[in-house]
Amino acid sequence: MRREEALSPGKSAFVSSPAGSGKTQLLAERYVKLLEENLKNKKLQEYSKEFAGKALTTENILSITFTRKAAFEMRERVFELLLTSKSEKLRKIGQELLEHPERIRISTIHSFCHSLLRRFSLEASLDPEFDIIGERAGEELSLEAIDTAIRDAIEGDIGVRKDLQAFLTRLPLRKLIENVSSITKKLPITDPTFAAWQGKGNQIYFEIFKLTVDILKRNKTEEGRLEYHDLEVETLKLLRENPQWLNILYAFNSQIQHILVDEFQDTNFYQWRIIYALIEDWVSGSGIKDELLANPTLFLVGDEKQSIYLFRGADVQLFREAKRIMEESFGREGRYVYYRPEENYRSLDALINFANSLFQKVMSGSEEDNLRTSYTQFKKGRKDTRKGEVGILLYRSLAKMGAEESREMDAEIMGGKIQSIVGERSVFDKEKGKCVPCQWKDIAILLRDRTSLPQIEKVLKRRSIPYVIIGGKGLFEVPEVRLLYAILKFLADPTDDLSFLSLLLSPCSHLSTSGVSLIARAPGFTLLNRFEATRLSGKEEKVRRKLLSLIASWRKIAFRSSTVEVLEKVLMDLAIWNIYSSEEEVANIQKLLSMVQALDSEGLTLWDIAGHIAQFSQTGDEEKGQIEVEGTNAVNVLTIHGAKGLEFPVVFISRIHEVSRDKRTGVFIDEAGEYVSVACSEGKKEEGAEIERMREIYN
């Protein structure tokens, strides 16, 4: 009954939708219900034909998601409902929308902000042709602005230099840069946090921050560039501070009468204020909607238990604030529904029972508790008689075992279990609608962080288990990229002995270790001088001469051709594609080439590009090249954060014993499939008894 109320097109609804409860389907059904209501509203249709010259279907419905993937899935689900509808009229509209998909306004929050700022660029004092830059380019701009701010602060006041020096004894300069860069993306300058900092003797920090913001803003304005978080900031300013804000809101409200928001628990300060600015006249009861006799509605869907993006500025307290505002505003007119689904359509009995038992104890908060969330028990909604399984894999860790050895043992145990599952167990195939033998691609390994990734890769390779790393970072740590980067640095600076040594010791040089050692010990100012002068014996001398000839040809074109062309020649001359030929290695090399090509397009020289790459490599968080995962029969390796919203029939979570410092054991519940296995160190006797109890309950 509550579900039907939530779908009522005349009511606003706040849906607290747990994982697996079918929220995407609910959003799509709500969208279609609103479309049907539009068709029934004769006054609205007359108004649309008079002022727009056509009948209105979806143009007054705006759906906001937080990822492109979610937007695509919802759009796909809406088309499915329309094209398979029993109503011939809806099927016809579905066909029309297929021809004009731009009429379905389902987009990410950033895409919505982008379109609004494009439309009102003059009012926002923005270049109508502004560019959106990525995270890496944004960090470069931030670092330049911070550097300029520090220099200006020191040159402007001798006293500031002393204050800054005193401050940096407590906070290293690199940390200061990281903090300021991070803060500029998360909080408004009016946030109380800054006032608190000022009160703690951090005045110099605050001054540098303000200077940085001003310089960064000026530089971006001059260059016509915006970062993704700038889209949110500028949109909120447009709707709140611009002298034309009333006209802008009126223009928006004359077109949009229904707003749907997905994954609302991931909303940050700016995003919620933007949404609230758009609906403020709705909650006050004014606006053009009253003239059209079309009740405006707001439909928010989220789950506070899944609010895991604090590092991106997401604030679960906004989730509760929005619920309160909707209750007070729409509730007084009887046009508000709060709906909390209890059915889980994704998991089987064992997983649901396990989650209910565990999280009922862990999530014991209340509505009044802003720091902890509460838990509502799931009910199985999936029509499947299988029970599923929750497994705990235990091993006894030795007292002298180091962290790396422990992680390798985790990986070894998981690898053995994975091999025993593939082909032997069955999983449910949604597309085929039946159980099929488990394949590699049905399995996921979830990581708390990437520190154990080298050990997992090592074990999977040793056991010949095919795998793909989804969203893996550390591009500049893989051998193939390290080699190309070393060659790039060497060509930029031939006196860089360490980079040249990396080339000589690589499998691409075809030189023996003894041969390289002989060259290194020879007299000469640089390693290149020694390489040119040293004569090796037998076949190695031919190898040396060939490599010397190749190096000469690279140096000849290094500053005449584009850097990407130089690297492509290196790849061909050294047959690197044959040595690093796996899908992952090829994808990593291609990503590096794309990065270099992008820098080439800015007119940078090889020397400049080597410097930029050096900056990128220092952060260590550059994502590896992505291979096409769809259809690849391989085990999926990804972080828990990266797995949000994904489904796998079989899931392993590694190193669960490291969750807490004071407890040696732990458990984790998968929201996706039928089987969870946890690599876990065995703890004390009393904890062993607790594990035995869990075995009895969930085996």
C-alpha positions in Angstrom: 0.0 0.0 0.0 2.8 2.4 0.9 4.5 1.6 -2.4 1.4 2.6 -4.3 1.2 5.8 -2.3 4.8 6.6 -3.1 4.1 6.2 -6.8 1.1 8.6 -6.6 1.9 11.4 -9.1 0.1 14.0 -6.9 2.3 13.4 -3.8 5.9 14.1 -2.9 7.7 11.1 -1.4 10.8 10.4 0.6 11.9 6.9 0.0 14.5 5.3 2.4 15.4 2.5 0.0 18.0 -0.1 1.3 20.3 -2.0 -1.1 18.5 -4.5 -3.3 15.0 -3.1 -2.6 14.4 -2.1 -6.2 14.8 1.6 -6.1 15.8 2.0 -9.8 12.5 0.2 -10.8 10.6 2.5 -8.3 12.1 5.6 -9.8 11.3 4.5 -13.3 7.7 3.6 -12.4 7.3 7.0 -10.7 8.7 8.7 -13.9 6.1 6.9 -16.1 3.3 7.7 -13.6 4.2 11.4 -13.9 4.2 11.1 -17.7 0.8 9.5 -17.6 -0.5 12.3 -15.3 0.8 14.9 -17.8 -1.2 13.3 -20.5 -4.4 13.5 -18.4 -3.9 17.2 -17.4 -5.9 19.1 -20.0 -5.0 22.6 -18.7 -1.3 21.7 -18.7 -1.5 20.4 -22.3 -3.4 23.5 -23.5 -0.7 25.7 -21.9 2.1 23.7 -23.5 0.5 23.8 -26.9 -0.1 27.5 -26.6 3.4 28.5 -25.5 5.6 25.6 -26.7 3.6 24.6 -29.8 3.5 20.9 -28.9 2.0 18.5 -26.4 3.8 18.0 -23.2 5.1 14.5 -22.2 8.4 14.4 -20.2 9.6 18.0 -20.5 8.4 19.1 -17.1 10.1 16.1 -15.3 13.7 16.4 -14.1 15.5 13.3 -12.7 18.9 13.8 -11.1 21.4 11.0 -10.4 25.0 11.1 -9.1 26.7 8.8 -11.7 26.4 8.4 -15.5 25.9 4.7 -14.9 22.8 5.3 -12.7 21.4 7.8 -15.3 21.8 5.3 -18.0 20.2 2.5 -16.0 17.2 4.6 -15.1 16.8 5.8 -18.7 17.0 2.2 -19.9 14.4 1.1 -17.3 12.0 4.0 -18.4 12.2 2.9 -22.0 11.5 -0.7 -21.1 8.4 0.3 -19.1 7.1 2.5 -22.0 7.9 0.1 -24.8 6.4 -2.9 -23.1 3.3 -1.1 -21.7 -0.2 -2.4 -22.3 -1.2 1.1 -23.3 -0.7 1.8 -27.0 -0.4 5.5 -26.3 2.6 4.9 -23.9 4.2 2.5 -26.4 3.9 5.2 -29.1 5.4 7.8 -26.8 8.2 5.4 -26.0 9.0 5.1 -29.8 8.9 8.9 -30.2 11.3 9.3 -27.3 13.6 6.8 -28.8 13.9 9.1 -31.8 14.4 12.1 -29.5 16.1 10.8 -26.3 17.1 14.4 -25.3 13.5 15.0 -24.3 14.0 12.6 -21.3 15.7 14.8 -18.7 17.6 12.2 -16.7 21.1 13.5 -16.0 23.8 13.7 -13.3 23.8 16.7 -11.0 26.9 18.0 -12.8 25.3 17.6 -16.2 22.2 19.6 -14.9 24.4 22.3 -13.4 26.4 22.4 -16.7 23.3 23.0 -18.8 21.9 25.6 -16.4 25.1 27.6 -16.4 25.4 27.4 -20.2 21.8 28.7 -20.5 22.5 31.6 -18.0 26.2 32.1 -18.7 25.8 35.9 -19.1 23.9 36.2 -15.8 26.6 34.0 -14.1 29.4 36.1 -15.6 30.9 33.0 -17.3 32.4 32.5 -20.7 29.5 30.9 -22.7 32.2 28.5 -24.1 33.7 27.5 -20.8 35.6 24.2 -20.6 35.2 21.5 -17.9 38.6 20.3 -16.8 39.4 17.0 -15.0 40.7 16.3 -11.6 44.4 16.2 -12.6 44.3 19.6 -14.5 42.3 21.0 -11.5 45.0 19.9 -9.1 47.7 21.6 -11.2 45.8 24.8 -11.1 45.3 24.5 -7.4 49.0 23.9 -6.8 49.9 26.9 -8.9 47.4 29.1 -7.0 48.7 27.9 -3.6 52.3 28.5 -4.7 51.4 32.1 -5.8 49.4 32.7 -2.6 52.3 31.7 -0.4 54.7 33.8 -2.4 52.4 36.8 -2.3 51.8 36.4 1.4 55.6 36.3 2.1 56.5 39.2 -0.2 53.6 41.3 1.1 54.5 41.2 4.7 57.8 40.2 6.4 55.8 39.2 9.5 53.8 36.7 7.5 57.0 34.9 6.6 57.8 34.3 10.3 54.2 33.2 11.0 54.3 30.8 8.1 57.6 29.4 9.2 56.3 28.8 12.7 53.1 27.3 11.3 55.1 24.9 9.0 56.9 23.5 12.0 53.5 22.0 13.0 52.3 21.3 9.5 54.6 20.3 6.6 54.3 22.4 3.4 53.2 19.4 1.4 50.4 18.7 3.9 49.4 22.4 3.8 49.1 22.2 0.0 47.1 19.0 0.1 44.7 20.4 2.8 44.1 23.7 1.1 43.6 21.9 -2.3 41.1 19.5 -0.7 39.2 22.1 1.3 38.6 24.3 -1.8 36.6 21.5 -3.2 34.4 20.7 -0.2 33.3 23.6 1.9 32.0 27.1 1.3 34.3 29.9 2.7 31.4 30.8 5.1 31.5 27.4 6.7 32.0 27.6 10.5 35.0 25.3 10.2 37.1 28.2 9.0 36.1 30.3 12.0 37.1 27.5 14.3 40.5 27.3 12.6 41.0 31.0 13.1 40.3 30.6 16.7 43.0 27.9 17.1 45.9 30.1 16.0 45.6 29.1 12.4 45.2 32.6 11.0 48.0 32.2 8.5 46.3 29.0 7.2 43.1 30.9 6.8 44.8 33.8 5.0 46.6 31.5 2.6 43.3 29.7 1.9 41.5 33.0 1.1 44.3 34.1 -1.1 44.3 30.8 -2.9 40.6 30.9 -3.6 40.8 34.4 -5.0 43.8 33.5 -7.2 42.3 30.2 -8.4 39.0 31.9 -9.2 40.8 34.6 -11.2 42.9 32.2 -13.1 40.0 30.0 -14.0 37.9 33.0 -15.1 40.7 34.3 -17.3 41.1 30.9 -18.9 37.4 30.1 -19.2 37.8 26.8 -17.2 35.7 25.2 -14.5 36.2 22.0 -12.4 33.3 19.8 -11.6 32.9 21.2 -8.1 32.9 24.7 -9.6 29.7 23.7 -11.5 28.0 23.3 -8.1 29.4 26.4 -6.6 28.6 28.6 -9.6 25.1 27.1 -9.9 24.3 27.9 -6.2 25.6 31.4 -6.6 23.4 31.8 -9.7 20.3 30.7 -7.8 21.0 32.5 -4.6 23.2 35.6 -5.1 22.7 36.7 -8.7 20.6 39.9 -9.1 18.5 38.0 -11.6 17.9 35.0 -9.4 14.1 35.5 -9.3 13.9 35.6 -13.1 16.2 32.5 -13.4 14.1 30.5 -10.9 10.9 31.6 -12.6 12.2 30.5 -16.0 13.1 27.1 -14.4 9.8 26.7 -12.6 7.8 27.5 -15.7 9.3 24.4 -17.2 9.9 21.9 -14.4 7.1 20.6 -12.1 8.5 17.3 -10.9 12.0 16.6 -9.6 13.3 13.1 -8.8 16.6 12.6 -7.1 18.4 9.2 -6.8 21.1 8.2 -4.3 20.2 11.2 -2.1 22.5 10.0 0.7 25.5 11.0 -1.5 24.4 14.6 -1.6 26.8 17.3 -0.4 26.2 20.8 0.9 26.1 22.5 -2.5 24.0 19.9 -4.2 21.3 20.0 -1.5 21.2 23.8 -1.5 20.8 23.8 -5.3 17.9 21.3 -5.1 16.3 23.3 -2.2 16.7 26.6 -4.2 14.8 25.0 -7.1 11.9 23.8 -4.9 11.8 26.7 -2.4 8.7 28.3 -3.9 7.0 24.9 -4.0 7.4 24.4 -0.2 6.1 27.9 0.3 3.1 27.2 -1.8 3.7 29.9 -4.5 4.8 29.7 -8.0 3.5 29.1 -11.5 2.3 25.6 -10.6 -0.7 26.9 -8.8 -1.7 28.8 -12.0 -1.5 25.5 -14.0 -3.3 23.4 -11.5 -0.4 21.0 -11.5 0.9 20.1 -8.1 4.7 20.2 -8.0 6.3 17.1 -6.5 9.7 16.1 -5.1 10.7 12.5 -5.0 13.9 11.7 -3.1 15.4 8.2 -2.9 18.3 7.1 -0.8 19.6 5.0 2.0 21.6 6.7 4.9 23.3 3.3 5.6 25.0 3.6 2.2 26.4 7.1 2.8 30.0 6.3 2.3 31.3 9.3 0.4 32.2 11.6 3.3 35.6 12.2 1.5 33.6 13.8 -1.4 31.6 16.0 0.9 28.5 13.8 1.3 26.7 14.5 4.6 24.2 12.1 5.9 22.7 14.8 8.1 21.4 16.5 4.9 19.4 13.3 4.3 17.6 13.8 7.6 17.2 17.6 7.0 15.5 17.0 3.6 13.1 14.4 5.2 12.2 17.0 7.9 11.6 19.8 5.3 9.4 17.5 3.2 7.3 16.4 6.2 6.7 20.0 7.3 6.1 21.5 3.8 4.2 18.8 1.8 2.9 17.0 4.8 0.7 19.8 6.0 -1.3 19.5 2.7 -1.5 15.7 2.9 0.7 15.5 -0.2 3.6 13.6 1.4 4.5 10.0 1.8 7.4 8.4 3.7 8.1 4.9 2.3 10.7 2.4 3.6 10.8 -0.8 1.6 11.6 -3.9 3.5 11.9 -6.4 0.6 15.3 -7.3 -0.7 15.1 -8.6 -4.3 18.8 -9.1 -4.7 20.0 -11.6 -2.0 19.1 -15.0 -0.8 18.0 -16.2 2.7 21.5 -16.8 4.2 22.7 -13.4 3.3 19.6 -11.6 4.5 19.5 -13.5 7.8 23.2 -12.8 8.3 22.8 -9.0 7.5 19.8 -8.8 9.8 21.5 -10.4 12.7 24.8 -8.5 12.4 23.6 -5.0 11.5 20.8 -4.9 13.9 23.5 -4.9 16.6 25.9 -2.5 14.7 23.4 0.1 13.6 21.6 1.0 16.8 21.0 4.7 16.2 17.8 6.6 16.3 16.2 9.6 14.5 17.6 11.9 17.2 21.1 10.5 16.9 22.9 12.4 14.1 26.1 10.3 14.4 24.6 6.8 14.0 22.1 5.3 11.7 19.4 2.7 12.5 18.7 -0.6 10.8 15.5 -2.0 9.5 15.4 -5.7 8.9 15.2 -7.1 5.3 12.6 -9.5 4.0 13.3 -11.7 1.1 11.6 -10.4 -2.0 13.3 -12.6 -4.6 11.4 -15.6 -5.9 14.1 -18.2 -5.5 14.0 -21.3 -3.3 17.8 -21.5 -2.9 19.2 -20.5 0.4 22.6 -19.1 -0.5 25.6 -19.3 1.7 27.8 -17.2 4.0 31.2 -18.7 4.5 34.1 -17.7 6.7 37.6 -18.9 5.7 39.9 -19.0 8.7 43.6 -19.5 9.1 46.0 -19.3 12.0 48.5 -16.4 11.6 51.9 -16.9 13.0 53.2 -14.5 15.6 56.2 -13.6 13.5 54.2 -13.2 10.3 54.6 -9.7 8.8 51.8 -7.7 7.1 52.9 -8.6 3.6 53.1 -12.4 4.5 49.6 -12.2 6.1 48.1 -10.5 3.0 49.7 -13.1 0.8 48.2 -15.9 2.9 44.8 -14.2 2.6 45.2 -14.1 -1.1 46.4 -17.8 -1.2 43.4 -19.0 0.7 41.0 -17.0 -1.5 42.7 -18.2 -4.6 42.3 -21.9 -3.6 38.6 -21.4 -2.7 38.0 -19.6 -6.0 39.4 -22.4 -8.0 37.3 -24.9 -6.1 34.1 -22.9 -6.8 34.5 -22.3 -10.6 32.7 -25.0 -12.6 31.6 -26.8 -9.4 29.0 -24.5 -8.0 26.0 -23.0 -9.8 24.9 -19.3 -9.9 21.7 -17.7 -11.1 22.0 -16.1 -14.6 19.5 -13.2 -14.8 19.6 -13.0 -18.6 19.0 -16.8 -19.0 16.6 -17.0 -16.1 18.2 -20.2 -14.7 21.2 -21.5 -12.8 24.4 -22.1 -14.7 27.9 -23.3 -13.7 29.9 -20.6 -12.0 32.5 -18.9 -14.2 35.5 -16.6 -13.3 33.4 -13.5 -14.2 30.8 -14.3 -11.6 33.3 -13.8 -8.8 34.5 -10.5 -7.2 37.2 -9.8 -4.7 36.6 -6.7 -2.7 39.4 -4.8 -1.1 39.3 -2.4 1.9 42.2 -0.6 0.2 44.8 -1.3 -2.4 47.7 -2.2 -0.1 47.0 -5.9 -0.6 46.6 -5.7 -4.4 50.2 -6.8 -5.2 49.8 -9.9 -3.1 46.5 -10.7 -4.7 47.8 -10.2 -8.2 50.8 -12.4 -7.4 48.7 -15.3 -6.2 46.1 -15.0 -9.0 48.9 -15.1 -11.6 50.6 -18.0 -9.9 47.4 -20.0 -9.9 46.6 -19.0 -13.5 43.3 -17.4 -12.5 42.3 -14.7 -15.0 41.4 -11.4 -13.4 40.7 -7.8 -14.1 41.3 -4.8 -11.8 38.4 -2.4 -11.9 39.4 1.2 -11.1 42.8 0.1 -9.9 45.2 2.9 -9.1 49.0 3.1 -9.3 49.6 3.6 -13.0 53.1 4.8 -12.5 54.0 1.8 -10.3 53.5 -0.9 -13.0 56.7 -2.1 -14.8 55.6 -1.2 -18.3 54.8 2.4 -17.4 57.8 2.8 -15.2 60.0 1.8 -18.1 58.5 4.2 -20.6 58.6 7.0 -18.0 62.3 6.3 -17.3 63.0 6.5 -21.1 61.1 9.7 -21.3 63.1 11.2 -18.4 66.4 10.0 -19.9 65.6 11.6 -23.3 64.7 14.8 -21.5 67.9 14.7 -19.5 70.7 12.3 -20.9 72.6 12.8 -17.6 69.9 11.1 -15.7 71.8 7.9 -14.9 69.1 6.3 -12.8 66.5 6.5 -15.6 69.0 5.2 -18.2 69.9 2.3 -15.9 66.2 1.4 -15.7 66.3 1.0 -19.5 69.5 -1.1 -19.5 68.2 -3.4 -16.8 64.8 -3.9 -18.5 64.0 -7.0 -20.5 63.7 -4.7 -23.6 67.5 -4.0 -23.7 68.4 -7.7 -24.0 71.6 -7.0 -22.0 72.7 -9.4 -19.3 73.1 -8.2 -15.7 76.9 -8.8 -15.9 77.1 -6.7 -19.1 75.2 -3.8 -17.5 77.5 -4.1 -14.4 80.6 -3.9 -16.6 79.2 -0.7 -18.2 78.3 0.8 -14.9 81.9 0.3 -13.5 83.6 1.7 -16.6 85.2 5.2 -16.5 83.1 8.1 -17.7 81.2 11.2 -16.5 77.7 9.8 -17.1 76.3 6.3 -17.6 75.6 7.2 -21.2 79.2 8.1 -21.7 80.2 4.7 -20.2 77.7 2.9 -22.4 79.0 4.6 -25.5 82.7 3.8 -24.7 82.4 0.2 -23.3 82.9 -2.8 -25.6 81.1 -6.0 -24.6 81.9 -9.5 -25.8 80.2 -11.7 -28.3 76.5 -11.2 -29.2 76.1 -8.7 -26.4 78.3 -6.2 -28.3 75.8 -6.4 -31.2 73.0 -5.8 -28.8 74.8 -2.8 -27.3 75.5 -1.3 -30.7 71.9 -1.7 -31.9 70.6 -0.1 -28.7 73.1 2.7 -29.0 71.9 3.3 -32.6 68.2 3.4 -31.4 69.0 5.8 -28.6 70.7 8.1 -31.2 67.6 8.0 -33.4 65.3 8.8 -30.4 67.4 11.7 -29.3 67.5 13.1 -32.9 63.7 13.4 -33.0 63.1 14.0 -29.2 62.6 17.8 -29.6 61.5 17.8 -33.3 58.5 15.5 -33.2 55.6 15.3 -30.7 56.4 13.3 -27.5 53.8 10.7 -28.2 55.4 10.0 -31.6 58.7 9.6 -29.9 57.2 7.1 -27.4 55.5 5.2 -30.2 58.9 4.8 -32.0 60.4 3.6 -28.7 57.6 1.0 -28.4 58.2 -0.3 -31.9 62.0 -0.2 -31.8 62.2 -2.1 -28.5 59.2 -4.4 -29.3 57.7 -3.5 -26.0 54.2 -4.5 -27.2 55.5 -8.1 -27.5 57.0 -8.1 -24.0 54.1 -6.4 -22.2 51.3 -8.0 -24.1 48.6 -8.8 -21.5 45.3 -6.8 -21.7 46.1 -4.9 -18.5 49.7 -4.0 -19.6 48.5 -2.8 -23.1 45.7 -0.7 -21.4 48.3 0.9 -19.1 50.6 1.8 -22.0 47.7 3.2 -24.0 46.6 5.3 -21.0 50.1 6.8 -20.7 50.2 7.5 -24.4 46.8 9.3 -24.1 48.1 11.4 -21.2 51.2 12.4 -23.2 49.1 13.1 -26.3 46.9 15.4 -24.2 49.9 17.3 -23.0 51.3 17.4 -26.5 48.1 19.1 -27.6 48.9 22.0 -25.2 52.1 22.7 -27.1 54.4 21.3 -24.3 57.9 20.1 -25.1 59.3 16.6 -24.1 61.1 18.3 -21.2 57.9 20.0 -20.0 55.9 16.7 -20.4 58.5 14.8 -18.4 58.0 17.3 -15.6 54.2 17.0 -15.7 54.4 13.2 -15.6 56.8 13.5 -12.6 54.0 15.5 -10.7 51.4 12.9 -11.6 53.6 10.0 -10.5 54.2 11.6 -7.1 50.6 11.3 -6.0 50.4 7.6 -6.6 46.7 7.7 -7.2 46.5 7.8 -11.0 44.1 5.0 -12.1 45.5 2.2 -14.3 44.3 1.7 -17.8 40.9 0.3 -18.1 40.2 -2.8 -20.1 36.8 -3.8 -21.5 35.3 -5.8 -18.7 32.0 -6.5 -20.4 32.1 -10.1 -21.6 35.5 -10.8 -20.1 35.6 -14.1 -18.3 37.8 -13.1 -15.4 37.6 -12.5 -11.6 36.8 -8.9 -10.8 39.1 -7.2 -8.3 37.9 -3.8 -6.9 37.6 -1.8 -3.8 34.5 -1.9 -1.6 33.8 1.8 -2.5 34.2 1.0 -6.2 31.7 -1.9 -5.8 28.8 0.3 -4.7 25.8 -0.4 -6.9 27.4 -3.5 -8.6 26.2 -7.1 -8.3 28.2 -10.3 -8.3 26.9 -13.9 -7.5 30.1 -14.7 -5.5 31.9 -12.2 -3.4 35.1 -12.5 -1.3 36.3 -9.8 1.1 39.9 -9.9 2.1 41.7 -9.0 5.4 38.5 -8.6 7.3 40.4 -9.1 10.6 42.1 -5.7 10.0 38.8 -3.8 10.3 39.4 -3.0 14.0 42.7 -2.6 15.9 41.3 -4.1 19.1 39.4 -7.1 17.6 41.0 -9.8 15.5 37.9 -11.1 13.9 35.2 -9.5 11.8 32.4 -10.2 9.4 31.1 -8.5 6.2 27.8 -8.9 4.4 27.6 -8.8 0.6 24.6 -7.0 -0.9 25.0 -8.6 -4.2 24.8 -12.3 -4.6 24.6 -15.8 -3.2 28.0 -16.5 -1.5 30.3 -14.5 0.7 33.7 -15.7 1.8 35.9 -13.8 4.2 39.6 -14.3 4.7 40.1 -13.9 8.4 42.8 -14.4 11.0 41.9 -16.7 13.8 41.8 -14.8 17.1 41.5 -15.6 20.8 39.6 -18.5 22.3 36.5 -16.6 23.2 36.4 -15.1 19.7 36.8 -18.6 18.2 33.7 -19.6 20.2 31.8 -16.7 18.6 32.9 -17.8 15.2 31.6 -21.3 15.9 28.3 -19.8 16.9 28.1 -17.9 13.7 28.9 -21.1 11.8 26.0 -22.8 13.4 23.6 -20.0 12.6 24.7 -19.2 9.0 26.2 -22.4 7.6 
